[in-house]
Amino acid sequence: MSRPPEPILHLDMDAFYAAVEQRDDPVLAGRPVAVGAASGRGVVAAASYEARAAGVHSAMPMVRARRLCPDLVVVPPRFDRYHEVSDAVMAVLHDVTPLVEPLSLDEAFLDVTGAVGLFGPPPTIGAALRARIRTELALPCSVGVGPTKSVAKLLSGLAKPDGLLHWPTAEVVARLRPLPVGHLWGAGPRTVERLEGYGLTTVGDVADTDRRTLQRLVGEALGAQLHDLARGVDPRPVVPTRPARSVSAEATFDADVDDPAVLDRRLLELAARVARRLRRAGLVARTVTLKVRLADHTDVTRARTLPVPTARTHDVVAAARALLAALRLERARVRLLGVRCSGLRDATDAGPVQPRLLADPGAGEDDPAVDGRWGALDRAADAIADRYGAPAVSWAALLADDDPDDDPDAAPDDRPDDGPGAGPGPAATGTSAVRRSGGT
């Protein structure tokens, strides 16, 4: 069977978090909705199209969003729910082709080369996917259909909201030329500013510029990439699996914190959240990294490599606490805390543990090579959380936190997601992310 000329689809859910909230609560239908924390330093994780019409957009401070849209309805994020709905969306896509490359919870590439014999040409497949997601999940999405990943992603953006756009291969280059240079994949604000400073304002301008000139302007790799994309050249295949690179969680305090007890409590919550996400994803981590942002916006990071990969909450908490103690902050005011686990691998493929000749015989349950009671406790807590909602069982130090642990999660595009408050003491907004390796 011959390869169809435009086999790549990019499907992007429209205002995903906000759309899920509007679907699940009919009272919110048709109203301007922002998902995020309503606290002073909260930011918008997602905005409905009604809110966008008033100028509200993701990553905007919630205070400013409320000023722009006085009728804005702010709802706290429910990331477990978004994961659940995302799984349902991805299941629909896998019914068409196994070649599905998720970019985040709400978007994915598909290569439908092998599906045209059953379902028709790619634009027909895209329309059928949109209709099925609308019918079965009551959610809108947009689809781009093109010969390459970069073109398909561009078209899904141009098709928003709730549309489908298809460019025949023969027309791609001509249709790209008049577009602003910012439409090229990889051309961020600084790159656009630099290109425009040299008079390159359209994709056609970039296409007509010598490759070496572009590389001198924006760097070797990016210059070469923009040169190809402006000409419609993008050989990257759809990669069905993309292993996680890191799992992280952050919390920004509403007011700067210098109380060690408050910092420790928030650190405990973040570390426990990251460990739970590792176990949920079936991963173990080798490195724990602590991030501290001081009141003057200075970022300090410290990392510790563990003797063996782990997903035990006890191990992640212990490493994070040790890193924080080593900073000797005294009463320095802290604006943000973050915990990241990296060096990930599949928990079932972690490999044998090398016995340590000089291991402390008294380490016992605290030895990361020993699953023991800490591992059993994690498994029991996870099972209860799966049945009754997370976290049904938690650390005693967190019992005073009246806010739900929403377990926030962001996609590789690094959009900020707001999380729970910090309970007693200064409240905080949180973000967490599973970052995936490779670039697309």
N, C-alpha and C positions, 0 to 999 in steps of 0.2 A: 504494500500500500504506500503510495507516495505521500510525502509530508505536506500538510496543508500550508499555504503561504503565510498565514498569520496564526500560528498555533499557540501563542502565549496569551493567557488571560491574567489580568490582575484584578482581584475582587477585593473591594474595600468597604467595610461596613460604615454607614453614615452616622456620624456623631454617636458612636457605639455605646459608650457608657450612658449617655443621656437618653438615647433611644431605648435602652433596656429599662431605665427607670420610668420613662413615659409609658412603655408597654405594660410594665408590671403594676403601675399605679395609674389607672385611667383618669384620676383627678389631675394628673400632670399633663395629659394630652393637650397639645396646642398651646401650652404655656412656656415661657422662657425658663429653661432649667439649666443650672450649672451643677456639675458633680464636683465636690471638693469640700474642704473644711471651711466653715464659716468664720473661723478665728482670724485674728488680726493679720497673721502672716500666711494664712491659707492662700492657695492659688487654685485656679480653675483647672481641673483635670480634664473636663470635657464640657462642651456647651451645646445645647440643642440649637437647631437652626433658627428657632424663634429668638433665642438669646443672641445668636450671631448677627441677626439683623440689627440688633442694638449696639453692635460693636464688641461684644464679649467673645473672647477666644481662649483657647487652652493656654496654660502657663501665665495667664494674666493674674495679678494679685486680686483676690476676692473683693477687697475694699474698693478697688477701681471698678470691678465688674458691677458691684451694687450701685455705684454712682452712675454708671452708664445706663443701667437697666434697673430702675427702682422696683419693678415688679418681679425681679429675678427670684426664682425659687431655688434655694440651695439645698441639695440633698447629699448626705454623706456617702462615700463610695462603698460599694459592696463587691469587693473583688472576687470573693469566692463565687458569687453569682455570675460575674462577668466571665470567669473561667469556665463555668458550667455552660453558659450560652455559647462561648467561643468553641467549646468542644462540639456542641451540636452543629455549629456552622461548618467546622472542619469535617465533620462526619458527612455532611451533604456534599462537600467538595470531593471527598474520597470516594463517594459513590460514582463519580464520573471518571476519575483518573487517580492512580496511585502517585502521580508526579505532582504533588502539592508541596509547596515550600512556604510555610508560614513565616511572615515577617514580624508579626506581633499577634496579640489576641484578636485583632479586628481586620487583618489583611493577609492575603496570601497570593502567591503566583501559582498558576496551573499550566502545565504543558498538556494539551488535549490531543496531541498527534494521534495517539492510539484510540481515541474515543470517537472520532468523527464517523467511523463506520457504523457505530451504534446510535449516536445521538445527533448526527448532522454536522454542518460546518461550525467552526468556532463561534461566530456571532450567535448562532442558534443555541449553542451550548450555554453561552453567557446569559442569554435571555431566559433560558430554562432555569439556570441556577438562581437568578434574581427572583423569578416567579416562585420557585420552590421555597426559598428563604422567606419571602414575603408571606406565603401561604402557611408554611409549617411553623415558622418562628415569629411571624408578625413583625418583622424588622426590615428596614430598607437597606439596600446596598447599591454600590455603583461598580460597573465593570468596564475595564478597558481591554480591547482585543487588538493585538498587533503582532508584528513579526519578531519583536525582541522584548526583553523584560523592561528596558527603559521606556520604550514606546508604550507598552501596555500600562505601565504605572502612570505615565503622563496622561494617558487617555482616561483612566479611571478618575483622576483628579479633575480633568476637564468635564467629565460626565456628571459630576456631583451637582446637586444631590439627586439620588435615586434615578440614575440614568445608565445608559450603555453607549459607548463610542467605539467605533471600529474604523481603522485606517487601512486601506489596501496597501500592500507593500510598495507598489509602483508610485503611490502618492505620498509616501512618508517624508521623503527628503524635501519636497516642495512645500508640504504643510508645516514642516518644522521651521523652515527658514524665517518666516515673519514673527515667530514667537519671541517674547523677551528672553534674554539669555538666562534669566533665573529659572526657566523651565527645564534647563538641563540638569540631569541627575548629578549631584555633587557640587553644584554651583550655589553655595551658601551666600549669606549676605555680604561677607567680606570679599569673597571671590567675585561676586557680582559687582561690588563697588570698584574693585581693582580693574576688572574687565571694562566696565563702563568708563573708567577714568582714561582708558586708552581708546575710547570710541567704539568698543565692541558691545553694542546694545542688543543685538538680536542673535538668534541661533545662526542665521545666515552669515552674520559677521564673523562668528567663531569658525564656521565651516570654511570660510574663505581665507582664514588666517593660517600662515605656515605653522606646522606642528612645533618646530623649535621655538618660534616666537611665543606661542602659548605656554610652552614649558618654562621659558624665561620669566613669563609674567606670573604664573601661578604654581610653578613647581613641575618636576619631571612627570610624576605619576598622574596628577590631576590634569596637567596640560594635555597629556596623551589621551586621557579618558575623555575630556571635553571635545577634543579634536575628532575622536571616533563617534561619539554620541551625536554631535552636530551633523554628522553625515549619515546618521541612522545605523551605524555599525555598533553592534553589541552582541558578541558571541557567547555571553554567559548563559549556561544552561539553567534550567529549573532544578534545584537540588532538594530532593524530598526531605532529607533530614539535616538538621544543623545543630550539633550538640551545644548544650549550654556552656558558656564561658565563665559566668559568675552568677551568684545569687546575692542580692544585697537589700538592705533596708536602711532608710534614713528618717530622722525626725528633726524638724526645725521648731524650736521653741518660740512661742508667742512673745516671751520676754526673756532676755539673756539670763542664763542660769549659772550661779556659782556655788550652789549647794551640792556637795559631794553625794549626799543621799539621793537627791533628785536625779542627778546624772547617773548614778549607779542603777537606779530603778528603771530609768528609760533605756539604759544600755542592756539591762537584763531582758526587757521586753523585745528590743530589736534583735538581740542575739537568739532568743527563743523563737522569734518569728522566722528568722533565716534558717535555723536548724529544721523547723517544721516544714518549710518549703523544700529543703533538700530531701527530706524523707518522702514528701509527697511526690517529688519528681524522680525518686529512686536513685538519688545521687549521693556521693560522699565528696568531701572537700579536703584538700591538703593545707590550704593557707587561709588564715583569718586576718582581715585587714580592718583597722579602726580608722575612722575619719572624724576629725574634730574641726569644726569651724568656729573660730573665736569671734568675739563681738566686733573686732575690726575687719572681719571677713577674711582673715588669714586662715588657710586650710593647713592642717597638720595630719599626716597619715603615718601609721605605723603598722607593720605586718609581722605575723609570726607563722612559721611553717610548723605544722604538727608532725609528730613522729609517725603517725599513720593516718590515712584518710578517715574522716568521720562524718557522721550526721547526727551524733548525739548532742542534745541540747546542752548537757553538762560540759562537754568539751568546748563548744563554741562560746558558751558563756564564760568559762574559765579563761580562755585565751583572750577574749575581748576585755575582760576585767583586768587581766594582767597588763595588757597594752595601755589601758587607761591609767592604771596606777603608775606605770613607768614614765608617763608624761609629767607627773608631779605638777599638776595644774595649780595646786594650792587653791586660791579663790579666784582664778582667772574666769572671766565671764564667757560662757559658751553659748553660741547661737544654734549650732547643729551638731548632732551625733549621727554616725553611720557605721554599720557593720557590713562587711562583704566577705563572702567565702568564694575562693577561687581554687584553681587546680582541681577541677571537678572530673569525676569519672563515674561510670555506672556502678552502683552499689554491689551489683552481682558480679562485677568484673574488677573488683578492687585489688585482687591478687592476694597472695599469701602474706602474712605478717611476719617480718623477720624478728625472731626472738632477740631480746636485748641482754647481752651478757651481764651488764651491770645494772639491770633494771632494779628499781627499789622494791624489795619484797613486801614492803608495807603499802605499796601503791594500791593494790587490790582493785576495788571498784573504780578508782579514779584513773587507772591506767587506760588510755584510749584504745589499747589493743585488747582490752577486756570488755565485752559487751555488758555483762553483769546486770546489776539492778538498775543502773541508769538507762541502759538500752531497753530493759523490760518496762521501765516506767514510761519511756517515750512511746513505746508500742501501745501500751494501755491508754495513755492520754490521747494518742492519735485515733485509736479505735473509738473512744468515747466522743471525741470531737467530730469524727465522721458521722456518728449517729445522732448526736444532739446539737452539733454546731460548735465551731471553734471560737475561743478555747474553753471547753467545758471544764477542763482540768488545767490548772496553771500553777505557777510558782506562788508561794504564799506572799512574797513581797509585792506581787501585782494584784492582790485581792482588793486593794483599795481603789483600783482603777475602775471607775464606773463606765468608762467608754468601751465599746466593743472593739476587739482586735480585728480590724477589717482585712489584715494581711494584704496590704496594697501591693500591686504588681504592675510594672511598666514594661513596655516593649523595647526592642532594640533602638527605636527612634528616640528613646530617652525622654519621653514626655513626662512631666511631673504629675504624680498622683497624690492626692491628699489622704491622710489617714487619721487615726484617732487622736484625741487629746491625751494629755499626760496625766489626767486625774488630779489628785491633790498637788498643789504647787503649780508653776507655770504650765499652761497647756502647750501641746506641741502638735504639729502636723507632720505626717509621715509619708515617706515614699519608699517603695521597694521595687526591685527589678530583677528579672532574669535576663541577663544579657547573653546574646548568642554570638558565636564566633563567626568570622568571615564578614565580608561586606557585600551588599547588593545594591 
